[in-house]
Amino acid sequence: MKTSNCLARGSMIWMVTTILVSALLWSSCQRQQVEESSNVMESDVVIYGGTSAAVTAAVQVVKMGKSVIMVSPDNHLGGLTSGGLGFTDTGKKEAIGGLAREFYHRVWRHYQDDTAWKWQQRSEYGNKGQGTAAIDGDKRTQWIFEPGVAEQIFEDFIAENNITVYRDEWLDRESGVVVENGNIQSITTLSGRTFNARVFIDATYEGDLMAAAGVSYHVGREANEVYGETWNGIQVGTLHHKHWFMSDISPYKNPGDPSSGVLPLISNEDPGIKGQGDKRIQAYCFRLCMTNHADNRKPFPRPVNYDSARYELLARVFATGRRDHFEKFDPIPNRKTDTNNHGPVSSDYIGMNYDYPEASYQRRAEIIEDHKNYQQGLLYFICNDPSVPADIQTAYREWGLAKDEFVDNDNWPHQLYIREARRLIGEYVTTEHDITSAYDTPESVGMGSYAMDSHNVQRYIKSDGYVQNEGDIGTKVEKPYRISYGSLTPKKEECENLLVPVCVSSSHIAFGSIRMEPVFMILGQSAATAAVLAIDENIALQDLSYKKLRSRLLEDQQVLELQ
């Protein structure tokens, strides 16, 4: 009898427990359905963008104990770092610390595994003759890598830190940013999702969130007189690198005959006066991952709307005897390249991106597709057009797209190289005086060290009737320089809870040095650190104690100055 009572009581307890668990599960499910149906998400920090800076910022927020959501227009994370730019523009590597250095350590770790070397032996790849040290064995870092390797490392960062990422979510730039009393309250995407946060970080290449929030920014080149600079503004007559016409080449369809019309992709406009400002921006291109390994090589495709006339100017360059077109086939592991622009007519689509920074999403998509068609047409022209010298054509046909990269995009990079778009005008504007260390830059949150580098901005007709490019600058930086916290924050009267670690507050030519992927990772981490500290104190970002910020940055191995 006692046993029966015990069994009965046990059965009743089991039934009650089951009912309670079911009720709790139902309640939880109902809450989840309500949250999902309301399409409103909340976290301490919301990061808009999917770039390398966005990932490091998100990781840092988690490491500091706060919640974070990444809202990414992109499906693939990492921006240019995973989008083809594997031959890293490092500058002085000792200036790279924190999560950025952790990324390059993970690259090194990946290539220590023999299975990582599928298309060549590890012994065949090293530091010699590559322009930059691929592998720092003593420091356990590797600076040159394949796109797929980079993307996997970024995905590992996301998974290890349980970071919530909403992909293919595009900011409603017209009415999706709610600002009250100088603070962004929420952002809404075109899908209807709304994201609330205490601090927002714009980590896009375009600066769409900062623009929609109404803060001050600039597009184009400032006149030299604005900040007392030398290398800003129009640079007619300045000839750096090798990206200019070294021979007299006619811009006209019938050489020497203006009445025959101008060849494609040459401007009829006056280029302007040296030192003056304009709204033009440096050229974009795709950084291609190419290979000459037959088993992994895909022939360059013939693009839609292919027109050989677009490349007549290149044929005329070849006819002068120039043979340096291959100089930026920079080698990355497994017999692949990070192929960049080189020469007066190459992958840079000069003058065809001026409206991109402010353009609608649809117009930007058209610009990106046009860049793709231009660059694919360039490759097809070199490999197939009878006007191309046989020696160049034969050599080029050994190359193709790498079959094992960008496999969901016909082996073409997902990311166009947006070298420059909008730039914040914030609490502090970094100029060439900071880059050259002529100024004692305050409140360092990271360092840069690459040359002040701008690609060509326009292609025009000189007064003597020949064609020339303008805007290419390459001015050496003598030593690493500091980047001020004020270059990440808008003016306080404009917005108190927004940070901008990519489209930073800087002049055109200063941004030409800052705009390197390791620096974006550094600034992403520093921006996140500032965000969390400001949340902890419930203060405006501009009121944050630099002493506290500096202490935490150093604790996390950021490099803030070098002797």
N, C-alpha and C positions, 0 to 999 in steps of 0.2 A: 504493500500500500504506500509505504513511504517512497519506494522507488517510482511508483506511478505518479505520485504528486510531484516528485522532482522532475520527471520527464515532462509533465504537464506545464510546470513553471518554466522549464527550459524552452519548451516549444513556444510558450507565450512571449518570453523574452525575445526569442528569435524573430517572432512575428512583428513585435513592436519595433525592434531594431531595424528590420527590413522596411517597415513603413516609414520610419524616421529617415533612413538613408535615402529611400525613394523620394521622400518629400524634399530633402535637401538637394538631391540631384535635380529634381524638377525645378526647384527654386533657382538653383544655379543656372540651369538651362534657360529658364525664363529670363533671368537677368542678362545672360549672354545674348539672347535673342533681342531683348530690348536695346542693349548696347549696340548690337550689330544693325538693328533696324534704324536706330537713331543716327548711326554713322558718325558718332562723335567719340574721338579718342583723346586721352589726356596723358601727359607725362611731364616730368620736370623740364626736360629740354626736348625740343623738336628741331631736327636737322633737315633742311631741305637741300637735296642733292645726293648724287651717288658717286662723287669723285673720291680720290684718295684722301683728301682732306675730310670729307664727310665720314669716312670709315674711322680714321684715327680720332676724330672728335667723338664719335659714338663710343668707341672703346674707352676713351678717357672718362667720359661721363659715368659709365658703368663702374670703372675702377675706383671712382670717387664716391660710389654708393648712391647715385641718383638714377632715376628712370629716364629712358631716352627712346625716341622713335625716329627712325630715318624715313623720310618721305622722298622717294627717288623717282624722277622721271625715267630713269634708265632701268632696264632689266639687268644689265651687267654692271657690277660695281668696280670702281677703281679708276674711272676716267681714262686719261691717256696712259697711265702707268700699266693698266691692263689692256689698253687699246692700241698697242703697237710701239709705244715709246719705251723699248726695253734697253736701249743704249743710254743709260741715265745721264742727264746733264747734272753732274754732281758739284762742280766747283771744288772747293776744299772740303774733303770728306770729314775732316775733324770738326767741322761746324755742324754736322748732322748728328742729332742725338735723339733720345726719347723713343717714341713709337716708330718714328721714321727709321731709325737705326735698327730697331727690332724687325721691321719689315725686311730690310736688306740682310739681316742675320738669317731670317727664315729662307730667303733666297739661297744664301750660302748653304744652309742646312739641306735644302732640297737637292742641290747639285752634288752633295757628298755621297748620295746614293747612286750606285752604278746603274740602277735601272732608269735613272733620269736621262741617261745618255743613249738615246735610241738611234740617232742618225749619225753620230760620230763618237769617237772615243774621247773620254775626258782629257786624255793627254794631248789631243789635237787642239784643244782650246785653252787659251791662257791669256797672259797679260801683254804679250809682245805685239807691237805694231798695231795697236787698236785705238790709240789716241786717249784712252782712259783705262785705268787699272780695272780689269774685270773682277778680279778676286783679291781681296785682302785677307790672306790666310791667317795671319797672326791675329787680326782683329775679328775673324770669323764673320766677315761680311762679303757679299757679292753684289756688284752694282749693275750687272748686265744679265738679262734674263729673257725668257720667252713670254709672250702675252698670257698664254694659258696658265703658266706657273704663277704669275702675278695675281691673276683673278682668283685662283684657288687659295692663295694666301689671304686675300681680302675676305673670301667666303669663310675661311677658317677663323679669322678674327671675329666675324659676325656670329658664327656658331658657338665658339668658345665662350663668348660673353652674352649669349642668349639675347641678342639685339633684335628687336622687332623692326622689320623693314617692309614698308609698303612700296612695291615696285610699279612702274608704269603709272605713276600718279603725278599729274601735271597741275601745277598751281593755277588757280583761276586768277589770272593777272589783272582782270578788270574789276572784280568785286570780291575776291576771295581772301583779302587781308583786312582784318578788323583791327584798327588802331584806336585806342582810347587813352587820353591824357599822356601821350608820348610812349605808350607801351603797346606792343602787338599782343592782342588777346587771343587770336586764333588765325589759322590759315585754312582755306578750303580749296580742295582740288576740283578739277573738272568732273570727276566721277561723283562728286557730292559729299565726299568724306571731309570732315572737319577735325582739325587737330589743335587742341588747346595746350599751352605750355607757359611756363614762367619766363623762359629764355628761348629765343630762336636763333639758329645759326644758318646763314645762307652760305652753303658750300658749293654753289654751282659755278660753272665757268662764265655764265651770262649775267649773274647778279639779278635774277628776276624777282626774288623776294625783297631784296633791298629797294629795288625800283618801285615795286607795288606798295611798299610801306611808306613811300614818299620821302625818303632821305636823299640828300644831295649826292650826285655822281657825275662823272664826265665820260664822254665817248670821243675818241680821237686823240690827236696830238695837241698839247698845249703849245702856245708860242714860247720860245725860250725866255722871253721877258717876264712871263708869269711867275716863274720860280727862280729866275736868274740862272738858267741852265745853258748848256752848250749843245747837247746832243738831242734835245727835244725838237719838236716842230719839223717843218719841211727841210729836207737835207739834199736839195739839188746840188750836184757836184761832189757830194761825199761818196767815195767809192771804197767800201770795206769788203772783206771776204773775197769771194770770186763770183758773186751773184750779179754781175753787171756785164754789159756788152763790151768786150775788149777790142772789137773791130767795128768799123763803120758798116752798119747794116741798115738797108732801106726799110722803112715801115710800110711801104706802099705795095699794092698788089702787083703792079708792074714796077720793078725797082727803079727808083729815081723819078717816077711819074706821079705827082700828087693827084692828078686828075683821074687816075685809075682807082682811087679809093684806098682806104687804110686797111691793112691786114686785121684779122680778128684779134681781140684782147690787147689792143693798143689804144690809149686814150687820145682824143683830139683836144682835150682841155689843156689850158695852161697849167703847168705843174705847181705854180706858186713861187713865192720868194723864200729863200733860205732863212730858216728861223721862225717863220710865221706858223701859226697854228692852223689846223684844219680838222675836218671830221672823218678823215680817212683812217683806216686801221690796217695793221700788218696782215699779210696774206695767211690764209689757212691751207692745210693739206691733210691728207691721210698719211699716217706713218705706217708703211706697208711692211708686213712680215712675209718676206720672199725666201725662196730656197733654190739651190741648184742641185739638190739631191733628187735624182730621177724618180725614185719610189714615192717621194712625198711632194712632188711638183705638179701643180695644176697650171696649164697654159693660161696666159693672160686673156681674158674674154674680150670679145668685140662688143663695145657698149651700145646701148640704144642711142639712136640719132648720131652715130659716128660720122664725123666730118673731118676729113684730112686737112682741110684748109685751116683749121684752128691751129695746126702745128707747122705751118709753112715757115714761121719765124725760127723754129728749132732747126728745120732743114737748112736754113741759111746760116745758122750758127755752126752746124756741122760742116758746111761747105767751106767755112773759113779755116778749118783744120783743128778746131777745139775737140779734145778727146778726154775731158775731165768729168764727163757725165756720171761716171761710176764711183766717184770719190766718197759719196755718202751711202754706200751699201755697207753700213756698219755691221760687223758680224756679232751675232748673239749665239748662244749655244745651239747645237744640233743642226749646224750648217744652214742657219737661217740668218736673216738680216732684219735690222730696223732701218728701212730705207727712207731717207729724208731728202728734202730739196737740195739741189746743188747746180749752180750755174745760172745763166741769165734766163733760160727757159727750162723749167723743170716741173716738179709736182706742185709748187706753190701756184695757186690760181689767183694771180695778182689782180687786185682791183675789183673782184667779183663778190665781195663780202661786206661792202660798206653798210648795207642796211640790216645785216644780221643781228647786231646787238638789240635793236629796238623792234625787230620784226615779229609778226605773229608766229604762232607755232606752225601754221600752214606754210607761211612764207619761208621760215627757217628750214622746214623739210624740203622745200623746193631748192633752196640754196645748197643744202647738203647733197641732194641728189645731183645737182648740177656739178658740184665739185667731184662727186664720184664719177660721173660720166666724163668729165674733163680728164681726170687722172687715168681712168681706164683707157680712154682714147689715146692718151699720150703713150702708154705702154704698148697698145696695139699698133700705133703708128710706127714706133721705133722698131718693132719686131717685123712689120709687114710692108711698110711703104717703100717703093723703089727709090725714093729720093734719099733715103738714109744710107750712109756709107756701109759697105759690106762688112767691114771689120767690126763696126758698132753693132750691126744687126746680128751678126753671128754670135758675138759675145752675149747680147741681150737674150737671145733665144735659149740660152742655157738656164735662164731664170724663169720662175713662175711663182704663183701664190702657194703658200704652205698649206697643204691639204688638212693638216691636223690643228690648224688655228682658225678661230672664228667659224666653227663648223656649222653653226645655225644661220650664218649670214653669207653663204657662198664664199667663205674664206676671205671676206673683206672686213676690215676693222669696223667695229660698231661705232666708234667715236671719231668724229672729225676733230682735228687739232684746232681748237678755239684758242689761238695764241693771245687774243686780247678781245675784250668786249667792253662792258661797262667797268668803271673803276669808281669806288666810293670816294667821296670827299668828306673825310671824317675829322676826328679830333686832332689828328696829326697827319700831314701829307708827306710821305716819303719821297724824296727827290734824289737827283743824281749826287747832291751834296752829302746825303746820308750814305749812298752807295760807295762813294769815294772816301768816306770817313772824314770829310771836311767839316761835318757837323758832329757834335757830341750827342748822338741820338739818345733820347731819354727812354727809360722804361722798356728795356729789351725783353721781347718774348720769343726770340729765336734769331737765327742768323742766316744770311745768304752770302754767296761768294762768287756766283757765276758772272760772266761778263755782262755788261749792258748790251743786250742783243735784241735787235728788231729785224724781222724779215722785211722784204720789200713791200712798199705800200702802193706804188703806182708805176705804170709803164707809159711813157710819154714820148713825144717827138721833140727833139732838141731844135734849137734855132738853126742848126746847120742841116737839118732835114734827116737826121739819123735817129734811130730809136735808142732809148736808154731806160733803165730802171731807177727808181728812187725810193729811199726809205730804209735800205739795208744798213744796219749799224752793228759794229762789234767792237766795243771799247772795253779793254781789260780792266778788271777790278784787282787792285794790288793786294788786298787782304780781305778776309771776311768782315762783314758789316752787320750792325745790329738793326733789327726791325722793331719799331716802337709799338707798344700796346695800343696807342692812340690811332694807329693805322688799321686796327681791326674794329673800331667802334665808330658809329655815326656821331655827329655832334649831339651833345646831350639834349639840347632843346628839340631835336628832331626825333630821336628814339632812344629809350633807355634800356631796352632789353633785346637788342639785336647785335650779333657779331658777324663779321664778314672776313673769313680767313683766306679767300681765294681772290675775289675782286677787291683787293685791299686798296686803301687810300694811298694813292701814289701817282706820280706823273707817268706819262707814257714811257719815257726812257728808263725810269727807275723800275717800273713794272717789267721792263724787258729783262732785268736781272732776277727780280723776285719770282717770276712766273715759272719756276722750275718745280717739278713734281715733289722732290724731297722737301722743298720749302713749304709747299702747300700742306704736306703731311705734318710738318713741324707746327705750322700756324693753326692747323685744325686741332691738334692736341692742346695748344696753348689757349685757343678760344674756348674749348670745352672746360679747361681748368678754371678760367675766369668765370664762366657761366655758373659752375657749381659753387664757387666761393661767393659769388654775388647772391645766389639763391639762399645760401646758408645765412647770410647777413641781411637778407631782404632789402637790398640796396640796388641802386642803378649801377649798371656796369661801369659807368664813368667815375663812380665814387669808390670803386674798389681800391683798397690799399695795395699799392704796387709791392710793398714790402712782403705782404702775405702772398701775393701772386708769385713773386719771385721765389720765395721760399719753397712753395709747392712745385714750381717748375724745376727747380734744381733737384729737389727730392726725386722727381721723376726723370732725371737724367737729361733734361733739356740743356742745350748749350746756349748760353746767353751772351757770352763774350769770350774772346781769345786774345791773348797777349801777342 
